[in-house]
């Protein structure tokens, strides 16, 4: 199954973002972008790709341990940016980004320890994709419009394993379906982070 680890924003944060995205979709040229549906709004921590059934149990146990070792932390949706000259338009995050990055590193380390091929390690960049371009698109007006977006803060209290079901109908514009398959609570004590390398997961 095609899996990734993620942080999912709560419904009220999603509603705030939806209002901002609705305004973006009224800008000139918006029909040239493929807009991500609300069910697809998440912060990917680590993308695993196809994971065999025989590996899922070990990966899940390691992710549960990573969640247990990581404290709850505040996060908010904030601003916007792009990747690949308009290939992806996203909103970013503010709050306890060091802990978000630590959780992403632990989610990646958990997969490596479970034998999931992860490729080259890249420094984590928090982003939630709201649109993609099939060709290079000038998304600067959209980035500028998102610049003033500042959602409410919430407490991230769980690490979620999500299954991505790719479109198979061939219908243009069909979105992948995202299905949470497991959820592990983060450590409730909001004290200092536990010592130890991310690879301990």
N, C-alpha and C positions, 0 to 999 in steps of 0.2 A: 504494500500500500504506500501511497505517496504522502509523506508526513513532514510536519515542521513543528517546532516549538514556538509558542507565541504568548504575548500579553494581549488580552482582549479588553478594550475600553468598555466601561459600563454604558447602559442605554442612554442615560442623560447626556453623557459626553458625546455619544454618537449623534444624538439629536442636534446638539450645538454645531457639530461639524457638518451635519446634513444641511443646516440652514446656510452655512458659509459656502458649501459646494453648490447648492441650488443657485446662489448668486453668480458663481463662476460659470455655471452652465448657460447663463444668459448673456455672457460676453461674446463678442464677435469671434467666429471661428471655433466655437466650442464643439460643434458637431464633427470636427476633425479629430477629436480625441475619443478614446474608449474609456468611459467613466466606470470606475469600480463601484459595484453595488455595495450597499451598507453591510451585507453579510460578509463582505471581503475586507472590512476595515479591521486591521490588527497590526500590532508591532511584531513582525517576525523576529525571533531571537536566533534561531538556527534552522536552516532548511536542510532536510535530510534526504529528500528525493525518495526513490523507491526503497522501502525497507521490507525485508522478508519477514514473514510471520514468526519464524524461529528467532528473530532478533528483537522483536517488539517487547517481549517480557523483560529482557535484560536492559534494554534502553529505558523502559518505563521505570524500572527499579532505580536506575541511576538518576533519572530525572526527578523522581520523588525525593531522593537523597539531596539533590541539588536544591530543590525547593525548600526542604526542611532546613538547610544550612543558610538560606538567604532570608533576611528580614523583609517584612512588608515595607513599602516605601511610597512616597507621594509622586505623582506624575500628572502632567497636563498636556493637552494638545496645544501646539503653539507654532505659528508662522508657517512657512512653506519653502519649498525648494524644488530642484529638478535634478535628474540624472540623465546622462547621455543626450544632452542638447534637446530636451523635450521628449525623450523616450518614456520618462516617468515623471509625473507631477505628484508631489507628496506634501503632507504636513508633518512637522517635526514634533519634538517633545521638549518640555522643560520640567524641572523638579529634581529628584535624586537620580541624575543620569549616571553617576558612578555605580550605583547599585543595579540599575538597569543593565549597564554594560557588564557588570560582574555576573548577573544572571544569564546573560547571553553567552558569556565565556563558559560558564558552567554547563549550559545546555549543549554547547558545541563539544566540550570535553566529555560529557556523558556519552555522546554519540561515538566519539573516537574510541572510548574505552569499551563500548559495546560492539565495536567492529564495523561501524557505519562509515563508508568512505566519505570524507568531508572536503577533500581538496585542500587548496592553500588557505591558510588562516588569514582573515582580513579584519582590521579593526572595525568594531561594531559601530554603525551609524544608525541611530534611532530614526525611523521614518515610517509613515503610514501612507501607502500609495492610494491616491484618489483618482488618478487617470493615467492612461498610457497612450502614446502616439505610435501609429504604425510607421510613420516616417518622421523625419526631423521636423518638429513643430516649434515655433517661437512661443514658448509658454511664459515669457517674462511678464505679460499683463496678468496672468493667473498667479504667478509667484508674488507679484506686487500686491495683488488683491488679498492674498493670504497673509501677507506680512503683518497685517494688523489683527489677525485672528488669534485669540487667546481664550482657550476653553477653561472650564473650571478644573480645579485640582481634585483628584481622587486618590484613594489608597490602593495600590496594586497589592493584591493579597493571594494571587494564585499564578502558577505556571500551567499552561494548557498545551496538551499535545493535540494537534489538529490534522485531520485527514483532508487532503485536497483531491476532489474528484473532477478531473478534467472534462470539458465539454466533449460530447460524442455525437451530437445531433448534426453537426455541420452547419447549424443555423448561424449566420453572421452575428457577431456581438454577444453570443451566449457566454455567460460567465461561468467560471469554475464554481463548484459547490464545496463549501467548507463545513466540515463536520467535526466538532470537538469529540475526541475519543477518550480522553482522560484529563483530569484536573487535579493538581496537587496544591494544597495550601502552603503559603510561605510562612516562615517563622514569625509568630505574632509579636515577640519582644522586639521593640524598636531601638534596642541598644546598639552597641558597636558591632560591626561586621565580624564574623568569626574569622580567625586567622587561618592561614593555609592557602595553598595554591588552588586555582580553579581546577587543575587536573585531578584533584582528589575525588571528584564526583564519581 
